């Protein structure tokens, strides 16, 4: 089993008591991936993204967020 060096980038509290953890994962081979870990109670979903997939995700999320109305305070 290879060791993976993980660097926490952010932890986001999501609706309905979910947590999104964003990390950089560095593998023994030198490969770096952007890791998204989503916790929903006892369930954990982990996704590793390469640079291109991470950039596409950012573009889609940014475009969606820009179209949403401002939150009321």
Residue frames as a rotation matrix with the C-alpha (Angstrom) as fourth column:
UNK 1
0.586 0.811 0.000 0.00
0.811 -0.586 0.000 0.00
0.000 0.000 -1.000 0.00
UNK 2
-0.316 -0.712 0.627 1.40
0.678 -0.632 -0.375 3.39
0.663 0.306 0.683 -0.92
UNK 3
-0.295 0.153 -0.943 1.51
0.781 -0.530 -0.330 6.33
-0.551 -0.834 0.037 1.42
UNK 4
0.098 0.390 0.916 -0.41
0.757 -0.626 0.186 9.43
0.646 0.675 -0.356 0.41
UNK 5
-0.770 -0.344 -0.538 0.59
0.602 -0.670 -0.434 12.81
-0.211 -0.658 0.723 1.80
UNK 6
0.124 0.910 0.395 -2.58
0.889 -0.278 0.363 14.85
0.440 0.306 -0.844 2.30
UNK 7
-0.929 -0.331 -0.162 -2.71
0.368 -0.860 -0.353 18.61
-0.023 -0.388 0.921 2.78
UNK 8
0.000 0.981 -0.195 -6.00
0.931 -0.071 -0.359 20.07
-0.366 -0.181 -0.913 3.97
UNK 9
-0.775 -0.210 0.596 -7.04
0.502 -0.778 0.378 23.07
0.385 0.592 0.708 1.89
UNK 10
-0.642 0.629 0.438 -10.49
-0.694 -0.720 0.015 23.78
0.325 -0.295 0.899 3.32
UNK 11
-0.807 0.567 -0.164 -13.40
0.588 0.748 -0.309 22.32
-0.052 -0.346 -0.937 5.25
UNK 12
-0.775 0.605 0.180 -16.84
-0.450 -0.730 0.514 23.53
0.443 0.318 0.839 4.23
UNK 13
-0.718 0.667 0.201 -19.96
0.108 0.392 -0.914 23.08
-0.688 -0.634 -0.353 6.35
UNK 14
-0.893 0.443 -0.078 -22.69
-0.114 -0.055 0.992 22.17
0.435 0.895 0.100 3.86
UNK 15
-0.171 0.918 0.358 -26.48
-0.935 -0.266 0.234 22.12
0.310 -0.295 0.904 4.37
UNK 16
0.734 0.637 -0.236 -28.10
-0.496 0.740 0.454 19.30
0.464 -0.216 0.859 6.33
UNK 17
0.644 -0.526 0.556 -25.05
-0.555 0.179 0.812 18.72
-0.527 -0.832 -0.176 8.57
UNK 18
0.849 -0.440 0.292 -22.85
0.525 0.648 -0.551 17.60
0.053 0.622 0.781 5.70
UNK 19
0.484 -0.782 -0.394 -19.15
-0.222 -0.545 0.809 18.38
-0.847 -0.304 -0.437 5.49
UNK 20
0.939 -0.291 0.183 -17.00
0.249 0.210 -0.946 18.88
0.237 0.934 0.269 2.40
UNK 21
0.506 -0.853 -0.128 -13.27
0.007 -0.144 0.990 18.51
-0.863 -0.501 -0.067 2.93
UNK 22
0.965 -0.253 -0.069 -10.92
-0.105 -0.133 -0.985 19.71
0.240 0.958 -0.155 0.17
UNK 23
0.542 -0.812 0.216 -7.36
-0.069 0.213 0.975 18.35
-0.838 -0.543 0.059 0.13
UNK 24
0.376 -0.562 -0.737 -4.29
-0.886 0.014 -0.463 18.02
0.271 0.827 -0.493 -2.04
UNK 25
0.818 -0.121 0.562 -3.20
-0.125 0.917 0.379 14.40
-0.561 -0.381 0.735 -2.25
UNK 26
0.238 -0.835 -0.497 0.44
-0.965 -0.145 -0.219 13.73
0.111 0.531 -0.840 -3.15
UNK 27
0.987 0.149 0.056 1.20
-0.150 0.989 0.018 10.13
-0.053 -0.026 0.998 -4.09
UNK 28
0.403 -0.884 0.236 4.58
0.156 0.321 0.934 8.35
-0.902 -0.340 0.267 -3.82
UNK 29
0.168 -0.294 0.941 4.91
0.958 0.274 -0.086 8.58
-0.232 0.916 0.327 -7.61
UNK 30
-0.837 -0.440 -0.325 4.82
0.389 -0.896 0.213 12.40
-0.385 0.052 0.921 -7.40
UNK 31
-0.514 0.736 0.439 1.31
0.492 -0.167 0.855 12.62
0.703 0.656 -0.276 -8.86
UNK 32
-0.941 0.287 -0.178 -0.86
-0.024 -0.580 -0.814 15.31
-0.337 -0.762 0.553 -7.27
UNK 33
-0.470 0.870 0.151 -4.63
0.615 0.200 0.763 15.12
0.633 0.451 -0.629 -7.18
UNK 34
-0.685 0.425 0.592 -7.33
-0.631 -0.752 -0.190 17.42
0.364 -0.504 0.783 -5.82
UNK 35
-0.783 0.356 -0.511 -9.29
0.461 0.883 -0.090 15.32
0.419 -0.306 -0.855 -3.33
UNK 36
-0.370 0.777 0.510 -12.92
-0.745 -0.576 0.337 16.02
0.556 -0.255 0.791 -2.41
UNK 37
-0.856 0.138 -0.499 -14.24
0.375 0.829 -0.414 14.16
0.357 -0.541 -0.761 0.63
UNK 38
-0.319 0.845 0.430 -17.97
-0.627 -0.528 0.572 14.47
0.711 -0.087 0.698 1.37
UNK 39
-0.972 0.037 -0.232 -19.29
0.200 0.647 -0.735 13.28
0.123 -0.761 -0.637 4.73
UNK 40
-0.206 0.965 0.163 -23.00
-0.668 -0.260 0.697 12.59
0.715 0.035 0.698 5.16
UNK 41
0.753 0.400 0.522 -23.45
-0.658 0.451 0.603 11.06
0.005 -0.798 0.603 8.60
UNK 42
0.350 -0.620 0.702 -21.59
-0.177 0.692 0.700 7.73
-0.920 -0.369 0.132 8.48
UNK 43
0.702 -0.012 0.712 -21.32
0.649 0.422 -0.633 7.77
-0.292 0.907 0.304 4.70
UNK 44
0.121 -0.740 -0.662 -18.14
-0.188 -0.672 0.717 9.10
-0.975 0.038 -0.220 3.08
UNK 45
0.848 0.061 0.526 -17.63
0.500 0.236 -0.833 9.76
-0.175 0.970 0.169 -0.63
UNK 46
0.145 -0.883 -0.447 -14.11
-0.012 -0.453 0.891 10.50
-0.989 -0.124 -0.076 -1.88
UNK 47
0.894 0.104 0.435 -13.24
0.433 0.045 -0.900 11.76
-0.113 0.994 -0.005 -5.36
UNK 48
-0.075 -0.947 -0.312 -9.74
0.363 -0.318 0.876 12.44
-0.929 -0.047 0.367 -6.71
UNK 49
0.906 0.408 0.116 -9.56
0.286 -0.385 -0.877 14.93
-0.313 0.828 -0.465 -9.57
UNK 50
-0.142 -0.936 0.322 -6.72
0.973 -0.072 0.218 15.77
-0.181 0.345 0.921 -11.92
UNK 51
-0.749 -0.262 -0.609 -5.97
0.262 -0.961 0.091 19.36
-0.609 -0.091 0.788 -12.89
UNK 52
-0.921 0.389 0.006 -8.29
-0.123 -0.307 0.944 19.40
0.369 0.869 0.331 -15.89
UNK 53
-0.201 0.888 -0.413 -11.26
0.669 0.432 0.605 17.86
0.715 -0.155 -0.681 -14.06
UNK 54
-0.225 0.060 -0.973 -10.76
0.892 -0.389 -0.230 20.21
-0.392 -0.919 0.034 -11.08
UNK 55
-0.923 -0.164 -0.347 -10.69
0.031 -0.933 0.357 23.24
-0.383 0.319 0.867 -13.40
UNK 56
-0.679 0.734 0.004 -13.90
0.092 0.079 0.993 22.13
0.729 0.674 -0.121 -15.15
UNK 57
-0.067 0.633 -0.771 -15.59
0.946 0.285 0.152 21.65
0.316 -0.720 -0.618 -11.76
UNK 58
-0.527 -0.219 -0.821 -14.51
0.574 -0.804 -0.154 25.17
-0.627 -0.553 0.549 -10.71
UNK 59
-0.991 0.125 -0.046 -15.82
-0.117 -0.649 0.752 26.67
0.065 0.750 0.658 -13.95
UNK 60
-0.386 0.903 -0.190 -19.23
0.359 0.337 0.870 24.97
0.850 0.268 -0.454 -13.68
UNK 61
-0.020 0.367 -0.930 -19.65
0.999 0.035 -0.008 25.77
0.029 -0.930 -0.367 -9.97
UNK 62
-0.738 -0.319 -0.595 -18.61
0.383 -0.924 0.021 29.42
-0.556 -0.213 0.803 -10.45
UNK 63
-0.888 0.451 0.087 -21.03
-0.112 -0.397 0.911 29.89
0.445 0.799 0.404 -13.34
UNK 64
-0.116 0.878 -0.464 -23.87
0.658 0.418 0.626 28.34
0.744 -0.233 -0.626 -11.31
UNK 65
-0.160 0.004 -0.987 -23.10
0.942 -0.297 -0.154 30.42
-0.293 -0.955 0.044 -8.19
UNK 66
-0.946 -0.248 -0.208 -22.92
0.178 -0.935 0.305 33.65
-0.270 0.252 0.929 -10.22
UNK 67
-0.657 0.748 0.097 -26.49
0.003 -0.126 0.992 33.07
0.754 0.652 0.080 -11.46
UNK 68
-0.159 0.611 -0.776 -27.97
0.901 0.411 0.139 32.64
0.404 -0.677 -0.615 -7.97
UNK 69
0.536 0.403 0.742 -29.72
0.095 -0.902 0.422 35.53
0.839 -0.156 -0.521 -6.21
UNK 70
-0.511 -0.730 0.454 -27.89
-0.333 -0.319 -0.887 37.19
0.793 -0.604 -0.080 -3.32
UNK 71
-0.354 0.329 -0.875 -28.58
0.770 0.634 -0.073 35.67
0.531 -0.700 -0.478 0.08
UNK 72
0.431 0.574 0.696 -30.87
-0.028 -0.763 0.646 37.68
0.902 -0.298 -0.313 2.32
UNK 73
-0.638 -0.718 -0.278 -29.32
0.322 0.079 -0.944 38.87
0.699 -0.692 0.181 5.58
